Amino acid sequence: MLSILVLHGPNLNLLGSREPGIYGSKTLVAIDEQLKQEGQRLGVSVLTLQSNHEGALVDAIHSALGQHQGILINAGAYTHTSVALRDAIAAVQIPTVEVHLSNIYSRETFRHHSLIAPVVIGQISGFGANSYQLGLKALVYYLKGVQV
Ligand code: DQA
């Protein structure tokens, strides 16, 4: 069975109470639960991890080698700053989809640039918690070669 690693970056542990007007009111626990359910429907296993630490996320990407066939990542603010995360994704060459709850292109200009975008298959941004569901589906369809 295909295994997908879901990575959540900094401050996403506060989802539900963090700026709900921007990020919605769903908690990270609820999002992870929904991803696992969607994984079951898609016939893949889903492992989730949140960290506020850049190095821990880099370690998780390295550890995915040989364990997971795809990565779904919301790198949070590290999206806009982390060469290390970008290099880790490029190094392991595991197909990765980038997601964001908010539309990063309609917000402050410092959010318009994603350092990881050039090394992922694609990006889904702006659909709230649905971004994760859509991202998981897109990743699994990519890995299984499904055409819709
Ligand atoms: C975010 C967008 C980032 O700019 C921000 O720093 C986040 C969350 C999103 O999901 O919309 O922490 O990745």
Backbone and ligand atoms as CSV (ligand in chain L), in Angstrom:
chain,resi,resn,atom,element,x,y,z
A,1,MET,N,N,0.854,-1.209,0.000
A,1,MET,CA,C,0.000,0.000,0.000
A,1,MET,C,C,0.887,1.257,0.000
A,2,LEU,N,N,0.501,2.229,-0.795
A,2,LEU,CA,C,1.249,3.490,-0.806
A,2,LEU,C,C,1.119,4.179,0.547
A,3,SER,N,N,2.199,4.821,0.954
A,3,SER,CA,C,2.173,5.545,2.226
A,3,SER,C,C,2.510,7.021,1.980
A,4,ILE,N,N,1.694,7.880,2.555
A,4,ILE,CA,C,1.870,9.330,2.369
A,4,ILE,C,C,2.241,9.967,3.709
A,5,LEU,N,N,3.280,10.789,3.688
A,5,LEU,CA,C,3.663,11.558,4.873
A,5,LEU,C,C,3.093,12.969,4.745
A,6,VAL,N,N,2.328,13.367,5.751
A,6,VAL,CA,C,1.765,14.726,5.775
A,6,VAL,C,C,2.559,15.545,6.790
A,7,LEU,N,N,3.149,16.637,6.337
A,7,LEU,CA,C,3.948,17.487,7.223
A,7,LEU,C,C,3.296,18.856,7.389
A,8,HIS,N,N,3.160,19.263,8.628
A,8,HIS,CA,C,2.630,20.596,8.947
A,8,HIS,C,C,3.739,21.387,9.631
A,9,GLY,N,N,3.979,22.588,9.153
A,9,GLY,CA,C,5.044,23.422,9.697
A,9,GLY,C,C,4.594,24.280,10.870
A,10,PRO,N,N,5.347,25.355,11.136
A,10,PRO,CA,C,5.172,26.146,12.348
A,10,PRO,C,C,3.804,26.811,12.463
A,11,ASN,N,N,3.335,26.846,13.703
A,11,ASN,CA,C,2.087,27.517,14.112
A,11,ASN,C,C,0.811,26.806,13.660
A,12,LEU,N,N,0.960,25.753,12.891
A,12,LEU,CA,C,-0.241,25.052,12.427
A,12,LEU,C,C,-0.850,24.194,13.538
A,13,ASN,N,N,-0.092,23.963,14.617
A,13,ASN,CA,C,-0.667,23.305,15.799
A,13,ASN,C,C,-1.746,24.181,16.439
A,14,LEU,N,N,-1.742,25.476,16.113
A,14,LEU,CA,C,-2.727,26.394,16.703
A,14,LEU,C,C,-3.988,26.543,15.850
A,15,LEU,N,N,-4.073,25.780,14.774
A,15,LEU,CA,C,-5.263,25.895,13.913
A,15,LEU,C,C,-6.526,25.668,14.731
A,16,GLY,N,N,-7.551,26.420,14.395
A,16,GLY,CA,C,-8.793,26.364,15.174
A,16,GLY,C,C,-8.955,27.666,15.940
A,17,SER,N,N,-7.837,28.089,16.584
A,17,SER,CA,C,-7.900,29.354,17.334
A,17,SER,C,C,-7.038,30.436,16.689
A,18,ARG,N,N,-6.128,30.028,15.793
A,18,ARG,CA,C,-5.209,30.988,15.183
A,18,ARG,C,C,-5.875,31.722,14.011
A,19,GLU,N,N,-6.011,33.038,14.130
A,19,GLU,CA,C,-6.569,33.859,13.050
A,19,GLU,C,C,-7.631,33.107,12.231
A,20,PRO,N,N,-8.764,32.745,12.878
A,20,PRO,CA,C,-9.754,31.914,12.187
A,20,PRO,C,C,-10.329,32.568,10.914
A,21,GLY,N,N,-10.298,33.917,10.871
A,21,GLY,CA,C,-10.780,34.605,9.663
A,21,GLY,C,C,-9.926,34.272,8.452
A,22,ILE,N,N,-8.668,33.915,8.682
A,22,ILE,CA,C,-7.766,33.567,7.579
A,22,ILE,C,C,-7.654,32.048,7.411
A,23,TYR,N,N,-7.527,31.355,8.546
A,23,TYR,CA,C,-7.204,29.918,8.471
A,23,TYR,C,C,-8.373,28.989,8.789
A,24,GLY,N,N,-9.548,29.568,9.146
A,24,GLY,CA,C,-10.700,28.733,9.444
A,24,GLY,C,C,-10.699,28.252,10.885
A,25,SER,N,N,-11.745,27.523,11.244
A,25,SER,CA,C,-11.906,27.137,12.648
A,25,SER,C,C,-11.657,25.655,12.882
A,26,LYS,N,N,-11.272,24.938,11.856
A,26,LYS,CA,C,-10.993,23.511,12.029
A,26,LYS,C,C,-9.634,23.312,12.705
A,27,THR,N,N,-9.590,22.392,13.660
A,27,THR,CA,C,-8.322,22.134,14.355
A,27,THR,C,C,-7.438,21.225,13.514
A,28,LEU,N,N,-6.155,21.188,13.883
A,28,LEU,CA,C,-5.221,20.316,13.169
A,28,LEU,C,C,-5.587,18.845,13.384
A,29,VAL,N,N,-6.057,18.539,14.592
A,29,VAL,CA,C,-6.473,17.157,14.887
A,29,VAL,C,C,-7.596,16.744,13.924
A,30,ALA,N,N,-8.555,17.649,13.725
A,30,ALA,CA,C,-9.684,17.347,12.827
A,30,ALA,C,C,-9.197,17.194,11.387
A,31,ILE,N,N,-8.269,18.055,10.979
A,31,ILE,CA,C,-7.736,17.967,9.613
A,31,ILE,C,C,-7.009,16.636,9.420
A,32,ASP,N,N,-6.195,16.260,10.408
A,32,ASP,CA,C,-5.454,14.994,10.303
A,32,ASP,C,C,-6.414,13.808,10.235
A,33,GLU,N,N,-7.472,13.869,11.044
A,33,GLU,CA,C,-8.457,12.783,11.058
A,33,GLU,C,C,-9.112,12.656,9.681
A,34,GLN,N,N,-9.485,13.787,9.095
A,34,GLN,CA,C,-10.120,13.773,7.768
A,34,GLN,C,C,-9.163,13.238,6.707
A,35,LEU,N,N,-7.876,13.588,6.846
A,35,LEU,CA,C,-6.894,13.109,5.860
A,35,LEU,C,C,-6.746,11.601,5.949
A,36,LYS,N,N,-6.784,11.078,7.176
A,36,LYS,CA,C,-6.673,9.620,7.337
A,36,LYS,C,C,-7.892,8.933,6.736
A,37,GLN,N,N,-9.078,9.534,6.931
A,37,GLN,CA,C,-10.299,8.956,6.350
A,37,GLN,C,C,-10.238,8.989,4.824
A,38,GLU,N,N,-9.797,10.135,4.290
A,38,GLU,CA,C,-9.685,10.263,2.820
A,38,GLU,C,C,-8.635,9.273,2.302
A,39,GLY,N,N,-7.573,9.084,3.074
A,39,GLY,CA,C,-6.547,8.107,2.712
A,39,GLY,C,C,-7.138,6.715,2.576
A,40,GLN,N,N,-7.995,6.347,3.528
A,40,GLN,CA,C,-8.646,5.023,3.480
A,40,GLN,C,C,-9.459,4.879,2.204
A,41,ARG,N,N,-10.209,5.949,1.880
A,41,ARG,CA,C,-11.033,5.907,0.658
A,41,ARG,C,C,-10.154,5.746,-0.575
A,42,LEU,N,N,-8.983,6.379,-0.536
A,42,LEU,CA,C,-8.083,6.340,-1.702
A,42,LEU,C,C,-7.188,5.102,-1.690
A,43,GLY,N,N,-7.220,4.347,-0.596
A,43,GLY,CA,C,-6.418,3.128,-0.502
A,43,GLY,C,C,-4.946,3.385,-0.223
A,44,VAL,N,N,-4.661,4.434,0.548
A,44,VAL,CA,C,-3.268,4.719,0.942
A,44,VAL,C,C,-3.220,4.909,2.454
A,45,SER,N,N,-2.044,4.692,3.043
A,45,SER,CA,C,-1.930,5.003,4.463
A,45,SER,C,C,-1.383,6.424,4.610
A,46,VAL,N,N,-1.784,7.075,5.681
A,46,VAL,CA,C,-1.424,8.487,5.892
A,46,VAL,C,C,-0.822,8.650,7.280
A,47,LEU,N,N,0.393,9.175,7.334
A,47,LEU,CA,C,1.036,9.477,8.614
A,47,LEU,C,C,1.206,10.993,8.706
A,48,THR,N,N,0.821,11.581,9.817
A,48,THR,CA,C,0.888,13.043,9.937
A,48,THR,C,C,1.886,13.464,11.019
A,49,LEU,N,N,2.511,14.615,10.784
A,49,LEU,CA,C,3.479,15.147,11.753
A,49,LEU,C,C,3.463,16.671,11.681
A,50,GLN,N,N,3.422,17.316,12.844
A,50,GLN,CA,C,3.538,18.782,12.893
A,50,GLN,C,C,4.776,19.135,13.692
A,51,SER,N,N,5.533,20.115,13.218
A,51,SER,CA,C,6.646,20.628,14.014
A,51,SER,C,C,6.815,22.123,13.780
A,52,ASN,N,N,7.219,22.794,14.862
A,52,ASN,CA,C,7.543,24.217,14.757
A,52,ASN,C,C,9.011,24.430,14.437
A,53,HIS,N,N,9.747,23.322,14.258
A,53,HIS,CA,C,11.205,23.398,14.105
A,53,HIS,C,C,11.645,22.992,12.700
A,54,GLU,N,N,12.349,23.873,12.065
A,54,GLU,CA,C,12.794,23.650,10.686
A,54,GLU,C,C,13.594,22.343,10.561
A,55,GLY,N,N,14.553,22.146,11.487
A,55,GLY,CA,C,15.404,20.960,11.420
A,55,GLY,C,C,14.622,19.666,11.584
A,56,ALA,N,N,13.587,19.703,12.433
A,56,ALA,CA,C,12.758,18.504,12.637
A,56,ALA,C,C,12.019,18.157,11.345
A,57,LEU,N,N,11.600,19.189,10.618
A,57,LEU,CA,C,10.915,18.949,9.336
A,57,LEU,C,C,11.898,18.402,8.306
A,58,VAL,N,N,13.120,18.930,8.300
A,58,VAL,CA,C,14.165,18.408,7.406
A,58,VAL,C,C,14.434,16.940,7.732
A,59,ASP,N,N,14.563,16.624,9.033
A,59,ASP,CA,C,14.798,15.234,9.449
A,59,ASP,C,C,13.654,14.331,8.989
A,60,ALA,N,N,12.433,14.816,9.128
A,60,ALA,CA,C,11.263,14.002,8.741
A,60,ALA,C,C,11.284,13.723,7.242
A,61,ILE,N,N,11.697,14.706,6.454
A,61,ILE,CA,C,11.771,14.507,4.997
A,61,ILE,C,C,12.843,13.469,4.675
A,62,HIS,N,N,13.972,13.537,5.345
A,62,HIS,CA,C,15.032,12.535,5.122
A,62,HIS,C,C,14.541,11.145,5.514
A,63,SER,N,N,13.838,11.066,6.654
A,63,SER,CA,C,13.373,9.762,7.160
A,63,SER,C,C,12.297,9.157,6.272
A,64,ALA,N,N,11.702,9.984,5.433
A,64,ALA,CA,C,10.642,9.470,4.546
A,64,ALA,C,C,11.205,8.546,3.464
A,65,LEU,N,N,12.500,8.667,3.205
A,65,LEU,CA,C,13.127,7.836,2.153
A,65,LEU,C,C,12.937,6.357,2.471
A,66,GLY,N,N,12.373,5.626,1.531
A,66,GLY,CA,C,12.163,4.193,1.730
A,66,GLY,C,C,10.937,3.873,2.576
A,67,GLN,N,N,10.312,4.894,3.177
A,67,GLN,CA,C,9.133,4.682,4.037
A,67,GLN,C,C,7.855,5.201,3.409
A,68,HIS,N,N,7.970,6.319,2.726
A,68,HIS,CA,C,6.784,6.962,2.153
A,68,HIS,C,C,7.017,7.235,0.670
A,69,GLN,N,N,5.951,7.090,-0.100
A,69,GLN,CA,C,6.075,7.300,-1.550
A,69,GLN,C,C,5.681,8.710,-1.968
A,70,GLY,N,N,5.048,9.444,-1.062
A,70,GLY,CA,C,4.654,10.814,-1.375
A,70,GLY,C,C,4.630,11.662,-0.117
A,71,ILE,N,N,4.827,12.964,-0.298
A,71,ILE,CA,C,4.775,13.910,0.829
A,71,ILE,C,C,3.779,15.021,0.502
A,72,LEU,N,N,2.909,15.312,1.478
A,72,LEU,CA,C,1.999,16.455,1.395
A,72,LEU,C,C,2.480,17.431,2.454
A,73,ILE,N,N,2.798,18.655,2.064
A,73,ILE,CA,C,3.387,19.573,3.047
A,73,ILE,C,C,2.737,20.947,3.045
A,74,ASN,N,N,2.398,21.408,4.248
A,74,ASN,CA,C,2.121,22.818,4.459
A,74,ASN,C,C,3.275,23.315,5.319
A,75,ALA,N,N,4.229,23.961,4.707
A,75,ALA,CA,C,5.437,24.380,5.426
A,75,ALA,C,C,5.212,25.658,6.232
A,76,GLY,N,N,3.985,26.196,6.224
A,76,GLY,CA,C,3.714,27.424,6.985
A,76,GLY,C,C,4.683,28.516,6.555
A,77,ALA,N,N,5.156,29.283,7.513
A,77,ALA,CA,C,6.038,30.411,7.198
A,77,ALA,C,C,7.371,29.966,6.574
A,78,TYR,N,N,7.787,28.724,6.836
A,78,TYR,CA,C,9.045,28.250,6.226
A,78,TYR,C,C,8.952,28.169,4.701
A,79,THR,N,N,7.718,28.141,4.198
A,79,THR,CA,C,7.504,28.176,2.749
A,79,THR,C,C,8.296,29.322,2.119
A,80,HIS,N,N,8.290,30.450,2.843
A,80,HIS,CA,C,8.821,31.689,2.279
A,80,HIS,C,C,10.285,31.939,2.655
A,81,THR,N,N,10.834,31.076,3.507
A,81,THR,CA,C,12.178,31.361,4.035
A,81,THR,C,C,13.173,30.217,3.933
A,82,SER,N,N,12.687,28.983,3.803
A,82,SER,CA,C,13.589,27.863,4.073
A,82,SER,C,C,14.236,27.228,2.845
A,83,VAL,N,N,15.476,27.588,2.614
A,83,VAL,CA,C,16.271,26.914,1.591
A,83,VAL,C,C,16.502,25.462,2.021
A,84,ALA,N,N,16.624,25.239,3.350
A,84,ALA,CA,C,16.887,23.889,3.858
A,84,ALA,C,C,15.745,22.922,3.533
A,85,LEU,N,N,14.516,23.377,3.693
A,85,LEU,CA,C,13.376,22.509,3.363
A,85,LEU,C,C,13.318,22.231,1.862
A,86,ARG,N,N,13.540,23.258,1.100
A,86,ARG,CA,C,13.549,23.094,-0.354
A,86,ARG,C,C,14.631,22.090,-0.765
A,87,ASP,N,N,15.820,22.217,-0.196
A,87,ASP,CA,C,16.918,21.312,-0.545
A,87,ASP,C,C,16.610,19.879,-0.105
A,88,ALA,N,N,15.949,19.733,1.048
A,88,ALA,CA,C,15.603,18.392,1.538
A,88,ALA,C,C,14.632,17.708,0.577
A,89,ILE,N,N,13.626,18.458,0.125
A,89,ILE,CA,C,12.641,17.885,-0.817
A,89,ILE,C,C,13.336,17.510,-2.120
A,90,ALA,N,N,14.218,18.405,-2.580
A,90,ALA,CA,C,14.954,18.122,-3.829
A,90,ALA,C,C,15.879,16.922,-3.649
A,91,ALA,N,N,16.455,16.770,-2.464
A,91,ALA,CA,C,17.427,15.702,-2.218
A,91,ALA,C,C,16.779,14.321,-2.226
A,92,VAL,N,N,15.639,14.186,-1.544
A,92,VAL,CA,C,15.038,12.848,-1.430
A,92,VAL,C,C,14.282,12.450,-2.692
A,93,GLN,N,N,13.898,13.445,-3.492
A,93,GLN,CA,C,13.171,13.182,-4.744
A,93,GLN,C,C,11.905,12.363,-4.541
A,94,ILE,N,N,11.243,12.575,-3.420
A,94,ILE,CA,C,9.929,11.955,-3.191
A,94,ILE,C,C,8.882,12.935,-3.707
A,95,PRO,N,N,7.966,12.465,-4.584
A,95,PRO,CA,C,6.948,13.383,-5.113
A,95,PRO,C,C,6.205,14.099,-3.977
A,96,THR,N,N,6.171,15.406,-4.069
A,96,THR,CA,C,5.645,16.240,-2.978
A,96,THR,C,C,4.630,17.245,-3.518
A,97,VAL,N,N,3.544,17.417,-2.760
A,97,VAL,CA,C,2.547,18.446,-3.088
A,97,VAL,C,C,2.536,19.466,-1.956
A,98,GLU,N,N,2.527,20.734,-2.333
A,98,GLU,CA,C,2.532,21.850,-1.371
A,98,GLU,C,C,1.107,22.363,-1.212
A,99,VAL,N,N,0.681,22.545,0.034
A,99,VAL,CA,C,-0.655,23.091,0.243
A,99,VAL,C,C,-0.618,24.279,1.210
A,100,HIS,N,N,-1.581,25.154,1.041
A,100,HIS,CA,C,-1.797,26.280,1.962
A,100,HIS,C,C,-3.286,26.468,2.165
A,101,LEU,N,N,-3.656,26.749,3.396
A,101,LEU,CA,C,-5.060,27.027,3.684
A,101,LEU,C,C,-5.488,28.321,3.010
A,102,SER,N,N,-4.668,29.361,3.187
A,102,SER,CA,C,-4.990,30.665,2.609
A,102,SER,C,C,-4.403,30.772,1.200
A,103,ASN,N,N,-4.919,31.722,0.444
A,103,ASN,CA,C,-4.337,31.999,-0.876
A,103,ASN,C,C,-3.137,32.920,-0.663
A,104,ILE,N,N,-1.944,32.322,-0.696
A,104,ILE,CA,C,-0.744,33.104,-0.340
A,104,ILE,C,C,-0.507,34.260,-1.313
A,105,TYR,N,N,-1.090,34.183,-2.506
A,105,TYR,CA,C,-0.858,35.228,-3.520
A,105,TYR,C,C,-1.789,36.424,-3.355
A,106,SER,N,N,-2.794,36.274,-2.488
A,106,SER,CA,C,-3.705,37.406,-2.279
A,106,SER,C,C,-3.421,38.095,-0.945
A,107,ARG,N,N,-2.291,37.713,-0.315
A,107,ARG,CA,C,-1.970,38.276,1.001
A,107,ARG,C,C,-0.741,39.198,0.904
A,108,GLU,N,N,-0.023,39.368,2.014
A,108,GLU,CA,C,1.141,40.255,2.023
A,108,GLU,C,C,2.156,39.780,0.970
A,109,THR,N,N,2.900,40.746,0.427
A,109,THR,CA,C,3.826,40.369,-0.664
A,109,THR,C,C,4.892,39.369,-0.202
A,110,PHE,N,N,5.268,39.411,1.107
A,110,PHE,CA,C,6.303,38.466,1.541
A,110,PHE,C,C,5.824,37.026,1.492
A,111,ARG,N,N,4.498,36.826,1.348
A,111,ARG,CA,C,3.973,35.466,1.228
A,111,ARG,C,C,3.840,35.025,-0.233
A,112,HIS,N,N,4.097,35.919,-1.154
A,112,HIS,CA,C,3.852,35.580,-2.567
A,112,HIS,C,C,4.880,34.615,-3.132
A,113,HIS,N,N,6.043,34.571,-2.478
A,113,HIS,CA,C,7.101,33.708,-3.018
A,113,HIS,C,C,7.239,32.437,-2.189
A,114,SER,N,N,7.148,31.294,-2.857
A,114,SER,CA,C,7.384,30.012,-2.182
A,114,SER,C,C,8.725,29.455,-2.650
A,115,LEU,N,N,9.622,29.220,-1.687
A,115,LEU,CA,C,10.927,28.647,-2.042
A,115,LEU,C,C,10.808,27.177,-2.399
A,116,ILE,N,N,9.731,26.542,-1.932
A,116,ILE,CA,C,9.623,25.108,-2.212
A,116,ILE,C,C,8.844,24.802,-3.497
A,117,ALA,N,N,8.110,25.794,-3.996
A,117,ALA,CA,C,7.285,25.560,-5.196
A,117,ALA,C,C,8.060,24.951,-6.372
A,118,PRO,N,N,9.313,25.378,-6.629
A,118,PRO,CA,C,10.020,24.828,-7.797
A,118,PRO,C,C,10.401,23.349,-7.665
A,119,VAL,N,N,10.341,22.787,-6.439
A,119,VAL,CA,C,10.767,21.386,-6.280
A,119,VAL,C,C,9.592,20.449,-5.957
A,120,VAL,N,N,8.361,20.960,-6.044
A,120,VAL,CA,C,7.195,20.100,-5.811
A,120,VAL,C,C,6.463,19.842,-7.131
A,121,ILE,N,N,5.578,18.838,-7.109
A,121,ILE,CA,C,4.788,18.547,-8.317
A,121,ILE,C,C,3.860,19.708,-8.600
A,122,GLY,N,N,3.189,20.174,-7.546
A,122,GLY,CA,C,2.236,21.270,-7.704
A,122,GLY,C,C,1.803,21.797,-6.357
A,123,GLN,N,N,1.000,22.850,-6.426
A,123,GLN,CA,C,0.623,23.576,-5.211
A,123,GLN,C,C,-0.880,23.829,-5.193
A,124,ILE,N,N,-1.498,23.698,-4.017
A,124,ILE,CA,C,-2.911,24.045,-3.860
A,124,ILE,C,C,-3.004,25.046,-2.724
A,125,SER,N,N,-3.585,26.199,-3.005
A,125,SER,CA,C,-3.531,27.316,-2.077
A,125,SER,C,C,-4.867,28.050,-2.082
A,126,GLY,N,N,-5.460,28.234,-0.892
A,126,GLY,CA,C,-6.619,29.114,-0.829
A,126,GLY,C,C,-7.953,28.459,-0.545
A,127,PHE,N,N,-7.987,27.158,-0.340
A,127,PHE,CA,C,-9.266,26.466,-0.156
A,127,PHE,C,C,-9.512,26.049,1.290
A,128,GLY,N,N,-8.842,26.716,2.218
A,128,GLY,CA,C,-9.015,26.369,3.621
A,128,GLY,C,C,-8.569,24.933,3.868
A,129,ALA,N,N,-9.242,24.262,4.810
A,129,ALA,CA,C,-8.865,22.875,5.131
A,129,ALA,C,C,-9.030,21.969,3.905
A,130,ASN,N,N,-9.918,22.353,2.986
A,130,ASN,CA,C,-10.086,21.547,1.758
A,130,ASN,C,C,-8.793,21.460,0.946
A,131,SER,N,N,-7.902,22.438,1.107
A,131,SER,CA,C,-6.622,22.387,0.370
A,131,SER,C,C,-5.897,21.078,0.661
A,132,TYR,N,N,-5.967,20.637,1.930
A,132,TYR,CA,C,-5.289,19.389,2.292
A,132,TYR,C,C,-5.926,18.188,1.592
A,133,GLN,N,N,-7.266,18.157,1.605
A,133,GLN,CA,C,-7.985,17.033,0.979
A,133,GLN,C,C,-7.682,16.985,-0.513
A,134,LEU,N,N,-7.753,18.171,-1.131
A,134,LEU,CA,C,-7.499,18.251,-2.573
A,134,LEU,C,C,-6.058,17.881,-2.882
A,135,GLY,N,N,-5.152,18.330,-2.005
A,135,GLY,CA,C,-3.729,18.033,-2.198
A,135,GLY,C,C,-3.448,16.550,-2.084
A,136,LEU,N,N,-4.079,15.891,-1.107
A,136,LEU,CA,C,-3.872,14.447,-0.941
A,136,LEU,C,C,-4.366,13.705,-2.180
A,137,LYS,N,N,-5.547,14.097,-2.648
A,137,LYS,CA,C,-6.120,13.465,-3.840
A,137,LYS,C,C,-5.201,13.653,-5.046
A,138,ALA,N,N,-4.719,14.889,-5.212
A,138,ALA,CA,C,-3.834,15.198,-6.351
A,138,ALA,C,C,-2.562,14.360,-6.283
A,139,LEU,N,N,-2.011,14.215,-5.078
A,139,LEU,CA,C,-0.775,13.450,-4.896
A,139,LEU,C,C,-0.998,11.968,-5.202
A,140,VAL,N,N,-2.080,11.414,-4.664
A,140,VAL,CA,C,-2.352,9.981,-4.878
A,140,VAL,C,C,-2.666,9.721,-6.360
A,141,TYR,N,N,-3.438,10.595,-6.983
A,141,TYR,CA,C,-3.728,10.427,-8.412
A,141,TYR,C,C,-2.428,10.470,-9.213
A,142,TYR,N,N,-1.543,11.367,-8.830
A,142,TYR,CA,C,-0.237,11.462,-9.510
A,142,TYR,C,C,0.517,10.149,-9.353
A,143,LEU,N,N,0.586,9.645,-8.107
A,143,LEU,CA,C,1.373,8.436,-7.839
A,143,LEU,C,C,0.777,7.210,-8.524
A,144,LYS,N,N,-0.557,7.177,-8.642
A,144,LYS,CA,C,-1.233,6.024,-9.262
A,144,LYS,C,C,-1.447,6.209,-10.760
A,145,GLY,N,N,-1.106,7.393,-11.259
A,145,GLY,CA,C,-1.285,7.665,-12.692
A,145,GLY,C,C,-2.747,7.762,-13.093
A,146,VAL,N,N,-3.609,8.190,-12.136
A,146,VAL,CA,C,-5.044,8.310,-12.426
A,146,VAL,C,C,-5.302,9.579,-13.235
A,147,GLN,N,N,-6.075,9.446,-14.305
A,147,GLN,CA,C,-6.527,10.613,-15.075
A,147,GLN,C,C,-8.014,10.810,-14.773
A,148,VAL,N,N,-8.428,12.042,-14.513
A,148,VAL,CA,C,-9.857,12.252,-14.254
A,148,VAL,C,C,-10.555,12.845,-15.472
L,1,DQA,C1,C,0.113,29.128,5.349
L,1,DQA,C2,C,0.485,30.472,4.713
L,1,DQA,C3,C,1.805,30.978,5.267
L,1,DQA,O1,O,2.135,32.234,4.674
L,1,DQA,C4,C,1.704,31.164,6.766
L,1,DQA,O2,O,2.944,31.567,7.282
L,1,DQA,C5,C,1.197,29.965,7.454
L,1,DQA,C6,C,0.106,29.199,6.865
L,1,DQA,C7,C,-1.292,28.664,4.913
L,1,DQA,O3,O,-1.590,27.473,5.113
L,1,DQA,O4,O,-2.090,29.454,4.424
L,1,DQA,O5,O,1.625,29.642,8.571
L,1,DQA,O6,O,1.046,28.146,4.920
